[in-house]
Every structure is written in structure tokens, then in C-alpha cells.
């Protein structure tokens, strides 16, 4: 291992920015001369150094406070913006290849219920995953689309390395859909949720007194995890009256609730903030989709953040457009949201809500790191270098390969050009 100090950084031609081999295989490396958006209380650190060892961030500090370190390789960020890898959520990335082709989609089934574990259908080699990395996204909370039951199933977390073992957390939250998400009266589905929670609560109380209680069914085990272990209950709901019912259920059963969609959240923002319930929204939604979402507006993210609500930005339910998450943040900022709050809404807020050890550039966090060509919220900016678990990733997608294939001169007919 060679010792590299700050005085040598100007001479680090061998580890010049965005070269690959040495860094890709290094056990430890440093990113220097970086403008680091930490998504922590440290905020933005100009001219900073990040130290990574065995896939974990071991230090981050201003250059004048970290003048000596030992690493295998150095990347000079040349003053570029460096952020945590973005974390997307509430989508079907990796569960579908072509939306219009039924046998290429494993996100939905009419028989799906609370036990529906979509991780069994996840394809880390789906072409959309490499494309999503181009948007600076390193990790994702995948969400099944469900079926006829009020419970859509259970979410899971995957890194976007494309490796076969990229699922890092299975069954980490339960999704339930209320309001206009179902046909018929919303009353039936709300009552069903209330009945399921009350039934599980009574069973837990009884079983705690009965030492010979029967082994619960799979669905009951999951409900017990919601009530006892505080597994997140992600509730897709839009109307303010429905949101208030969910908040009452949270208080009654001490639930770990997360709201999704929540077009009317701005009407009850103070109540949501007081209950400390995160809200996952798509900042690009600006028109009503039905009578439940009359208050969709480009300013909603800013209003919720100003009210003290923990906001998470998402391209809800999508697959092939997940990469555009950062544009959603840019739209939120253009409509009044604080810049750092928008970045946190795609990083640390997601990580804290779903218990992911990522989303911040801080000691002890997984080294999901992105170096940008410019402001990540600008359309013209690109990912220059990306690390997932401390390993450098390719940002080449199938789209890039097709462009190269059909623009590279060859003596062969186009159909045979590789």
C-alpha cells in the first residue's frame, strides 16, 4: 500500500479523474478536491476528501483537516459536485422488461396479498437497471403492484450494481392501497384494514397470555411484524379525509406509517408533521388524476417540507423512467423547495424511512457515491463516476450499445454488426 498525502495530489496523473482499473479493483481509495453534498448536518463541504475502505466510507472532511491518509488509489474530483448515490422508491424496476408484454412483468397478480414477495421475480440484469444508473441512482426500494387485495405485497431493497446478489433487504415494508385505488366504495377497503389490524392486535394480546399458542399463518406473521416490530406500513392514499383516518390508525396501534401519493397532504400537513409520518410524492404530478387527487401541484413538495414533513421524492409506480428522479427534484426546487432538502428527499430520508445504511456521505455508511459533471438537478449534467458498495460502476446502458452498434462503420450488413 502506498502512502498518498495532500501534497502529492497535484501529481496524481496515474489516478486522474474517471480512469477505471486502479480504482475499480482498489480495496481503499480517496476522492479528493470534491464539493461534497453530505446529506448530513455537515451540509456541503467545499474542497473535501472522502476515504473509502472495503466498500464503506471511513472518513469525510475538508482538505485542510485531512492532510494525510493511506489508500490504494486516488480520484481527483477537480472541484466537481459529489453526492450520495440517489435512492429511488415505490416503483417496479427489475420486475418488468416490457410493460406491454404480460409475460415479462412480475409486478402484479390478481391473487397477490400481504404475503406477495416480489423479490422472487426480480431480475438484476433487466435493461432498465443500467439505464437507471445513468440518473445517479444506486439503490432502489422495489414495490409490487399487487392485485385485488388491499395489500399489494411487500417491498424489498436492491442495489443497482446488476449483480445476482444485489437484493440487500427482502420484505422490508408492507404496502396497502386505500381510497380510489380500488373499484367500489372506499369504505369497504378501509374497514378491511381496520378489521385486519384489530384482529391481529387481539390475537397478539391473547397469544402473549397463552404459552401454547398455535403457530400463526404467514399473513398473520406479517401483520404481527407491523404491530410488534414496527415494520413500515406504506399506505397509498390521496384524499385528506383518508389520510386522517390513517393517522388515527397509526396512533391507535402505534404503527410505523408511510404515506404514498398523498395529493391532499398539503391540506393536513400540520397533522402529518405532528404524527412524524413521511410522505412519498412525485413532484412532477401537477394535474388531478381523479377526484381524490384534486390538489396535485408542483409546489406540494415545497409546502410539505416547509411544514416540517419528511418528504421523499419518487417517480411513483414507474420502471423505465426511474432514472429521471433527479429531474423531479429539480422541479421541486424550481417551485420553492430548498435545494438541500430536495437532495435529502432522494437520499437520507429514504434511507431512514426504510432502514438502509446509505444515503449519506458519512463515516460508517455504505460507499454509494456519485461524481457529477455539474448540478445534478440540471438536465445537462451527467454522472461522471459512480460507486456502489465502494465498487466503480459502468454507466453504459443498452441505449448506448445500440447507438455504438449502428453508428460504427463496418463492412458487414447492419443486422450482423455487433
FIPA-12879 format. One record per residue (C-alpha): residue number from 1; residue in three letters; z, y, x. Coordinates in steps of 0.1 Angstrom, whole numbers, plus 5000, padded with zeros to 4 digits. Layout:
N
seq | type | z | y | x
NUM | ALA | Z | Y | X .
...
This chain:
418
seq | type | z | y | x
1 | UNK | 5000 | 5000 | 5000 .
2 | UNK | 4991 | 5034 | 5014 .
3 | UNK | 5012 | 5065 | 5010 .
4 | UNK | 4994 | 5094 | 4994 .
5 | UNK | 5011 | 5128 | 4993 .
6 | UNK | 5002 | 5160 | 4976 .
7 | UNK | 4989 | 5174 | 5009 .
8 | UNK | 4962 | 5148 | 5011 .
9 | UNK | 4949 | 5152 | 4976 .
10 | UNK | 4922 | 5176 | 4985 .
11 | UNK | 4908 | 5150 | 5008 .
12 | UNK | 4907 | 5122 | 4982 .
13 | UNK | 4870 | 5117 | 4982 .
14 | UNK | 4873 | 5079 | 4980 .
15 | UNK | 4893 | 5083 | 4948 .
16 | UNK | 4872 | 5111 | 4934 .
17 | UNK | 4873 | 5116 | 4897 .
18 | UNK | 4859 | 5089 | 4874 .
19 | UNK | 4849 | 5064 | 4900 .
20 | UNK | 4859 | 5029 | 4890 .
21 | UNK | 4865 | 5000 | 4912 .
22 | UNK | 4896 | 5010 | 4931 .
23 | UNK | 4914 | 5024 | 4901 .
24 | UNK | 4904 | 4996 | 4877 .
25 | UNK | 4920 | 4970 | 4899 .
26 | UNK | 4949 | 4990 | 4912 .
27 | UNK | 4985 | 4979 | 4904 .
28 | UNK | 4995 | 5015 | 4907 .
29 | UNK | 4977 | 5048 | 4906 .
30 | UNK | 4983 | 5085 | 4902 .
31 | UNK | 4964 | 5111 | 4881 .
32 | UNK | 4967 | 5145 | 4898 .
33 | UNK | 4957 | 5181 | 4892 .
34 | UNK | 4958 | 5175 | 4854 .
35 | UNK | 4966 | 5197 | 4825 .
36 | UNK | 4988 | 5171 | 4807 .
37 | UNK | 4995 | 5173 | 4769 .
38 | UNK | 5025 | 5150 | 4769 .
39 | UNK | 5033 | 5149 | 4731 .
40 | UNK | 5069 | 5152 | 4742 .
41 | UNK | 5094 | 5180 | 4744 .
42 | UNK | 5079 | 5189 | 4777 .
43 | UNK | 5048 | 5201 | 4759 .
44 | UNK | 5019 | 5209 | 4781 .
45 | UNK | 5023 | 5207 | 4819 .
46 | UNK | 4997 | 5225 | 4840 .
47 | UNK | 4987 | 5211 | 4873 .
48 | UNK | 5007 | 5178 | 4867 .
49 | UNK | 5009 | 5144 | 4883 .
50 | UNK | 5011 | 5112 | 4863 .
51 | UNK | 5023 | 5080 | 4881 .
52 | UNK | 5014 | 5046 | 4866 .
53 | UNK | 5027 | 5012 | 4878 .
54 | UNK | 5019 | 4979 | 4863 .
55 | UNK | 5005 | 4994 | 4831 .
56 | UNK | 5035 | 5017 | 4825 .
57 | UNK | 5040 | 5054 | 4831 .
58 | UNK | 5068 | 5057 | 4857 .
59 | UNK | 5067 | 5095 | 4862 .
60 | UNK | 5051 | 5127 | 4850 .
61 | UNK | 5059 | 5161 | 4864 .
62 | UNK | 5044 | 5193 | 4877 .
63 | UNK | 5028 | 5190 | 4911 .
64 | UNK | 5054 | 5212 | 4928 .
65 | UNK | 5082 | 5189 | 4916 .
66 | UNK | 5065 | 5156 | 4926 .
67 | UNK | 5051 | 5162 | 4961 .
68 | UNK | 5054 | 5126 | 4975 .
69 | UNK | 5046 | 5092 | 4959 .
70 | UNK | 5032 | 5058 | 4969 .
71 | UNK | 5003 | 5044 | 4949 .
72 | UNK | 4973 | 5022 | 4954 .
73 | UNK | 4948 | 5048 | 4942 .
74 | UNK | 4945 | 5085 | 4931 .
75 | UNK | 4923 | 5102 | 4905 .
76 | UNK | 4918 | 5139 | 4909 .
77 | UNK | 4915 | 5152 | 4873 .
78 | UNK | 4901 | 5185 | 4886 .
79 | UNK | 4921 | 5205 | 4861 .
80 | UNK | 4908 | 5186 | 4831 .
81 | UNK | 4929 | 5180 | 4799 .
82 | UNK | 4947 | 5147 | 4799 .
83 | UNK | 4963 | 5134 | 4767 .
84 | UNK | 4980 | 5102 | 4755 .
85 | UNK | 4954 | 5078 | 4740 .
86 | UNK | 4950 | 5086 | 4703 .
87 | UNK | 4963 | 5061 | 4677 .
88 | UNK | 4943 | 5057 | 4645 .
89 | UNK | 4957 | 5040 | 4614 .
90 | UNK | 4950 | 5029 | 4579 .
91 | UNK | 4915 | 5015 | 4585 .
92 | UNK | 4897 | 4982 | 4586 .
93 | UNK | 4884 | 4985 | 4622 .
94 | UNK | 4878 | 4950 | 4636 .
95 | UNK | 4878 | 4934 | 4601 .
96 | UNK | 4843 | 4943 | 4592 .
97 | UNK | 4810 | 4943 | 4611 .
98 | UNK | 4786 | 4955 | 4584 .
99 | UNK | 4801 | 4969 | 4552 .
100 | UNK | 4772 | 4958 | 4530 .
101 | UNK | 4773 | 4922 | 4542 .
102 | UNK | 4801 | 4904 | 4524 .
103 | UNK | 4804 | 4875 | 4549 .
104 | UNK | 4810 | 4900 | 4578 .
105 | UNK | 4841 | 4915 | 4561 .
106 | UNK | 4876 | 4900 | 4561 .
107 | UNK | 4895 | 4931 | 4549 .
108 | UNK | 4896 | 4923 | 4512 .
109 | UNK | 4900 | 4893 | 4489 .
110 | UNK | 4909 | 4893 | 4452 .
111 | UNK | 4937 | 4868 | 4459 .
112 | UNK | 4953 | 4889 | 4485 .
113 | UNK | 4990 | 4897 | 4480 .
114 | UNK | 5020 | 4907 | 4501 .
115 | UNK | 5015 | 4877 | 4524 .
116 | UNK | 4979 | 4887 | 4533 .
117 | UNK | 4979 | 4888 | 4571 .
118 | UNK | 4946 | 4903 | 4581 .
119 | UNK | 4952 | 4898 | 4618 .
120 | UNK | 4938 | 4863 | 4614 .
121 | UNK | 4904 | 4879 | 4607 .
122 | UNK | 4905 | 4905 | 4635 .
123 | UNK | 4875 | 4905 | 4659 .
124 | UNK | 4883 | 4924 | 4691 .
125 | UNK | 4847 | 4922 | 4700 .
126 | UNK | 4834 | 4940 | 4669 .
127 | UNK | 4808 | 4965 | 4680 .
128 | UNK | 4826 | 4994 | 4663 .
129 | UNK | 4856 | 4990 | 4686 .
130 | UNK | 4838 | 5000 | 4718 .
131 | UNK | 4823 | 5029 | 4698 .
132 | UNK | 4858 | 5040 | 4686 .
133 | UNK | 4870 | 5042 | 4722 .
134 | UNK | 4844 | 5070 | 4727 .
135 | UNK | 4866 | 5090 | 4704 .
136 | UNK | 4896 | 5087 | 4727 .
137 | UNK | 4913 | 5061 | 4706 .
138 | UNK | 4932 | 5035 | 4725 .
139 | UNK | 4953 | 5018 | 4698 .
140 | UNK | 4950 | 5012 | 4660 .
141 | UNK | 4971 | 5003 | 4630 .
142 | UNK | 4947 | 4980 | 4611 .
143 | UNK | 4952 | 4979 | 4573 .
144 | UNK | 4939 | 4952 | 4549 .
145 | UNK | 4921 | 4965 | 4518 .
146 | UNK | 4939 | 4940 | 4496 .
147 | UNK | 4928 | 4927 | 4462 .
148 | UNK | 4941 | 4926 | 4426 .
149 | UNK | 4978 | 4926 | 4435 .
150 | UNK | 4997 | 4958 | 4440 .
151 | UNK | 5005 | 4947 | 4475 .
152 | UNK | 4974 | 4949 | 4498 .
153 | UNK | 4990 | 4929 | 4525 .
154 | UNK | 5005 | 4936 | 4560 .
155 | UNK | 4992 | 4958 | 4587 .
156 | UNK | 4990 | 4950 | 4624 .
157 | UNK | 4986 | 4969 | 4656 .
158 | UNK | 4959 | 4963 | 4682 .
159 | UNK | 4949 | 4980 | 4714 .
160 | UNK | 4912 | 4987 | 4717 .
161 | UNK | 4906 | 4970 | 4750 .
162 | UNK | 4885 | 4944 | 4733 .
163 | UNK | 4905 | 4917 | 4749 .
164 | UNK | 4912 | 4885 | 4730 .
165 | UNK | 4949 | 4891 | 4731 .
166 | UNK | 4947 | 4928 | 4720 .
167 | UNK | 4969 | 4924 | 4689 .
168 | UNK | 5002 | 4937 | 4701 .
169 | UNK | 5022 | 4937 | 4668 .
170 | UNK | 5015 | 4915 | 4638 .
171 | UNK | 5029 | 4920 | 4603 .
172 | UNK | 5045 | 4953 | 4612 .
173 | UNK | 5043 | 4970 | 4578 .
174 | UNK | 5036 | 4962 | 4542 .
175 | UNK | 5010 | 4982 | 4521 .
176 | UNK | 5014 | 4988 | 4484 .
177 | UNK | 4989 | 5007 | 4462 .
178 | UNK | 5000 | 5027 | 4431 .
179 | UNK | 4986 | 5053 | 4407 .
180 | UNK | 4948 | 5054 | 4402 .
181 | UNK | 4942 | 5029 | 4429 .
182 | UNK | 4942 | 5002 | 4402 .
183 | UNK | 4925 | 4999 | 4369 .
184 | UNK | 4946 | 5003 | 4338 .
185 | UNK | 4979 | 5021 | 4333 .
186 | UNK | 4998 | 5032 | 4365 .
187 | UNK | 5030 | 5022 | 4346 .
188 | UNK | 5023 | 4985 | 4349 .
189 | UNK | 5020 | 4987 | 4387 .
190 | UNK | 5049 | 5010 | 4392 .
191 | UNK | 5071 | 4987 | 4371 .
192 | UNK | 5059 | 4957 | 4390 .
193 | UNK | 5070 | 4973 | 4423 .
194 | UNK | 5104 | 4983 | 4408 .
195 | UNK | 5109 | 4948 | 4395 .
196 | UNK | 5099 | 4931 | 4428 .
197 | UNK | 5124 | 4953 | 4447 .
198 | UNK | 5152 | 4948 | 4422 .
199 | UNK | 5146 | 4910 | 4421 .
200 | UNK | 5147 | 4908 | 4459 .
201 | UNK | 5178 | 4931 | 4461 .
202 | UNK | 5197 | 4908 | 4436 .
203 | UNK | 5186 | 4877 | 4455 .
204 | UNK | 5199 | 4891 | 4488 .
205 | UNK | 5232 | 4900 | 4472 .
206 | UNK | 5236 | 4865 | 4458 .
207 | UNK | 5225 | 4847 | 4489 .
208 | UNK | 5250 | 4867 | 4510 .
209 | UNK | 5277 | 4850 | 4490 .
210 | UNK | 5261 | 4816 | 4488 .
211 | UNK | 5262 | 4798 | 4522 .
212 | UNK | 5238 | 4771 | 4509 .
213 | UNK | 5211 | 4793 | 4495 .
214 | UNK | 5176 | 4779 | 4494 .
215 | UNK | 5150 | 4790 | 4519 .
216 | UNK | 5131 | 4819 | 4504 .
217 | UNK | 5094 | 4818 | 4498 .
218 | UNK | 5070 | 4836 | 4521 .
219 | UNK | 5067 | 4866 | 4498 .
220 | UNK | 5104 | 4869 | 4493 .
221 | UNK | 5110 | 4868 | 4531 .
222 | UNK | 5087 | 4898 | 4534 .
223 | UNK | 5105 | 4917 | 4507 .
224 | UNK | 5138 | 4909 | 4524 .
225 | UNK | 5124 | 4924 | 4556 .
226 | UNK | 5115 | 4956 | 4537 .
227 | UNK | 5151 | 4958 | 4523 .
228 | UNK | 5171 | 4945 | 4552 .
229 | UNK | 5151 | 4950 | 4584 .
230 | UNK | 5136 | 4983 | 4573 .
231 | UNK | 5100 | 4971 | 4578 .
232 | UNK | 5079 | 5001 | 4568 .
233 | UNK | 5066 | 5001 | 4532 .
234 | UNK | 5033 | 5020 | 4533 .
235 | UNK | 5026 | 5034 | 4498 .
236 | UNK | 4991 | 5045 | 4489 .
237 | UNK | 4997 | 5072 | 4462 .
238 | UNK | 4983 | 5106 | 4453 .
239 | UNK | 4999 | 5122 | 4423 .
240 | UNK | 5031 | 5143 | 4428 .
241 | UNK | 5049 | 5125 | 4399 .
242 | UNK | 5042 | 5091 | 4415 .
243 | UNK | 5053 | 5104 | 4449 .
244 | UNK | 5087 | 5115 | 4434 .
245 | UNK | 5091 | 5080 | 4420 .
246 | UNK | 5086 | 5065 | 4454 .
247 | UNK | 5111 | 5089 | 4469 .
248 | UNK | 5137 | 5078 | 4443 .
249 | UNK | 5130 | 5041 | 4452 .
250 | UNK | 5135 | 5050 | 4489 .
251 | UNK | 5169 | 5065 | 4481 .
252 | UNK | 5179 | 5037 | 4457 .
253 | UNK | 5170 | 5008 | 4481 .
254 | UNK | 5173 | 5026 | 4514 .
255 | UNK | 5136 | 5019 | 4522 .
256 | UNK | 5116 | 5029 | 4552 .
257 | UNK | 5087 | 5046 | 4532 .
258 | UNK | 5054 | 5060 | 4545 .
259 | UNK | 5031 | 5078 | 4521 .
260 | UNK | 4993 | 5075 | 4524 .
261 | UNK | 4967 | 5097 | 4508 .
262 | UNK | 4992 | 5119 | 4491 .
263 | UNK | 4968 | 5146 | 4479 .
264 | UNK | 4996 | 5162 | 4458 .
265 | UNK | 5021 | 5160 | 4487 .
266 | UNK | 5018 | 5198 | 4492 .
267 | UNK | 5034 | 5202 | 4457 .
268 | UNK | 5065 | 5183 | 4467 .
269 | UNK | 5065 | 5190 | 4504 .
270 | UNK | 5101 | 5201 | 4505 .
271 | UNK | 5113 | 5169 | 4488 .
272 | UNK | 5092 | 5148 | 4512 .
273 | UNK | 5106 | 5166 | 4542 .
274 | UNK | 5142 | 5162 | 4529 .
275 | UNK | 5137 | 5125 | 4525 .
276 | UNK | 5122 | 5123 | 4560 .
277 | UNK | 5091 | 5104 | 4548 .
278 | UNK | 5060 | 5105 | 4570 .
279 | UNK | 5027 | 5113 | 4553 .
280 | UNK | 4993 | 5099 | 4564 .
281 | UNK | 4964 | 5120 | 4553 .
282 | UNK | 4928 | 5126 | 4561 .
283 | UNK | 4924 | 5163 | 4569 .
284 | UNK | 4887 | 5161 | 4560 .
285 | UNK | 4894 | 5155 | 4524 .
286 | UNK | 4886 | 5188 | 4506 .
287 | UNK | 4874 | 5177 | 4472 .
288 | UNK | 4890 | 5158 | 4443 .
289 | UNK | 4880 | 5122 | 4440 .
290 | UNK | 4897 | 5116 | 4407 .
291 | UNK | 4924 | 5133 | 4386 .
292 | UNK | 4951 | 5121 | 4410 .
293 | UNK | 4936 | 5140 | 4439 .
294 | UNK | 4930 | 5174 | 4425 .
295 | UNK | 4949 | 5190 | 4453 .
296 | UNK | 4928 | 5177 | 4482 .
297 | UNK | 4923 | 5207 | 4506 .
298 | UNK | 4915 | 5214 | 4542 .
299 | UNK | 4948 | 5233 | 4545 .
300 | UNK | 4971 | 5204 | 4534 .
301 | UNK | 4979 | 5191 | 4569 .
302 | UNK | 4990 | 5226 | 4580 .
303 | UNK | 5011 | 5231 | 4548 .
304 | UNK | 5029 | 5198 | 4552 .
305 | UNK | 5036 | 5204 | 4589 .
306 | UNK | 5049 | 5239 | 4581 .
307 | UNK | 5072 | 5224 | 4555 .
308 | UNK | 5087 | 5200 | 4581 .
309 | UNK | 5069 | 5168 | 4570 .
310 | UNK | 5060 | 5144 | 4598 .
311 | UNK | 5022 | 5143 | 4594 .
312 | UNK | 4999 | 5115 | 4606 .
313 | UNK | 4961 | 5121 | 4606 .
314 | UNK | 4938 | 5093 | 4598 .
315 | UNK | 4902 | 5085 | 4586 .
316 | UNK | 4915 | 5066 | 4557 .
317 | UNK | 4901 | 5031 | 4550 .
318 | UNK | 4871 | 5036 | 4573 .
319 | UNK | 4857 | 5013 | 4600 .
320 | UNK | 4827 | 5028 | 4617 .
321 | UNK | 4838 | 5064 | 4616 .
322 | UNK | 4873 | 5059 | 4630 .
323 | UNK | 4860 | 5074 | 4663 .
324 | UNK | 4859 | 5108 | 4645 .
325 | UNK | 4897 | 5111 | 4642 .
326 | UNK | 4899 | 5139 | 4667 .
327 | UNK | 4874 | 5160 | 4646 .
328 | UNK | 4898 | 5156 | 4617 .
329 | UNK | 4925 | 5171 | 4639 .
330 | UNK | 4901 | 5200 | 4649 .
331 | UNK | 4895 | 5207 | 4612 .
332 | UNK | 4933 | 5208 | 4606 .
333 | UNK | 4938 | 5232 | 4634 .
334 | UNK | 4909 | 5254 | 4622 .
335 | UNK | 4927 | 5256 | 4589 .
336 | UNK | 4961 | 5266 | 4601 .
337 | UNK | 4978 | 5236 | 4617 .
338 | UNK | 4995 | 5240 | 4651 .
339 | UNK | 4974 | 5226 | 4679 .
340 | UNK | 5002 | 5205 | 4695 .
341 | UNK | 5013 | 5193 | 4660 .
342 | UNK | 4978 | 5181 | 4654 .
343 | UNK | 4978 | 5161 | 4686 .
344 | UNK | 5012 | 5147 | 4678 .
345 | UNK | 4998 | 5136 | 4644 .
346 | UNK | 4974 | 5113 | 4662 .
347 | UNK | 4998 | 5101 | 4689 .
348 | UNK | 5036 | 5102 | 4689 .
349 | UNK | 5040 | 5105 | 4651 .
350 | UNK | 5020 | 5073 | 4646 .
351 | UNK | 5039 | 5056 | 4674 .
352 | UNK | 5073 | 5065 | 4660 .
353 | UNK | 5064 | 5055 | 4624 .
354 | UNK | 5050 | 5021 | 4634 .
355 | UNK | 5073 | 5014 | 4663 .
356 | UNK | 5046 | 5015 | 4690 .
357 | UNK | 5055 | 5021 | 4727 .
358 | UNK | 5027 | 5045 | 4732 .
359 | UNK | 5015 | 5079 | 4720 .
360 | UNK | 5033 | 5100 | 4747 .
361 | UNK | 5028 | 5106 | 4784 .
362 | UNK | 5063 | 5099 | 4794 .
363 | UNK | 5083 | 5076 | 4816 .
364 | UNK | 5085 | 5041 | 4802 .
365 | UNK | 5056 | 5045 | 4778 .
366 | UNK | 5025 | 5022 | 4780 .
367 | UNK | 4998 | 5038 | 4801 .
368 | UNK | 4973 | 5047 | 4773 .
369 | UNK | 4958 | 5078 | 4788 .
370 | UNK | 4926 | 5098 | 4783 .
371 | UNK | 4909 | 5124 | 4806 .
372 | UNK | 4887 | 5147 | 4786 .
373 | UNK | 4857 | 5169 | 4797 .
374 | UNK | 4871 | 5197 | 4776 .
375 | UNK | 4892 | 5204 | 4745 .
376 | UNK | 4895 | 5170 | 4727 .
377 | UNK | 4892 | 5187 | 4693 .
378 | UNK | 4858 | 5201 | 4701 .
379 | UNK | 4826 | 5182 | 4692 .
380 | UNK | 4810 | 5189 | 4726 .
381 | UNK | 4839 | 5173 | 4745 .
382 | UNK | 4837 | 5137 | 4758 .
383 | UNK | 4860 | 5111 | 4771 .
384 | UNK | 4856 | 5110 | 4809 .
385 | UNK | 4881 | 5083 | 4818 .
386 | UNK | 4903 | 5061 | 4796 .
387 | UNK | 4931 | 5038 | 4804 .
388 | UNK | 4947 | 5012 | 4780 .
389 | UNK | 4978 | 4994 | 4793 .
390 | UNK | 4970 | 5011 | 4827 .
391 | UNK | 4936 | 4995 | 4829 .
392 | UNK | 4905 | 5016 | 4831 .
393 | UNK | 4882 | 5010 | 4801 .
394 | UNK | 4844 | 5013 | 4796 .
395 | UNK | 4833 | 5039 | 4771 .
396 | UNK | 4799 | 5023 | 4768 .
397 | UNK | 4790 | 5012 | 4732 .
398 | UNK | 4762 | 4992 | 4716 .
399 | UNK | 4746 | 5025 | 4708 .
400 | UNK | 4744 | 5034 | 4745 .
401 | UNK | 4730 | 5000 | 4753 .
402 | UNK | 4703 | 5003 | 4727 .
403 | UNK | 4693 | 5038 | 4740 .
404 | UNK | 4690 | 5025 | 4775 .
405 | UNK | 4670 | 4995 | 4764 .
406 | UNK | 4644 | 5015 | 4746 .
407 | UNK | 4641 | 5044 | 4770 .
408 | UNK | 4639 | 5024 | 4802 .
409 | UNK | 4603 | 5018 | 4814 .
410 | UNK | 4593 | 4982 | 4815 .
411 | UNK | 4561 | 4961 | 4817 .
412 | UNK | 4574 | 4938 | 4790 .
413 | UNK | 4569 | 4944 | 4753 .
414 | UNK | 4598 | 4962 | 4737 .
415 | UNK | 4610 | 4932 | 4719 .
416 | UNK | 4616 | 4915 | 4752 .
417 | UNK | 4631 | 4944 | 4771 .
418 | UNK | 4667 | 4937 | 4780 .
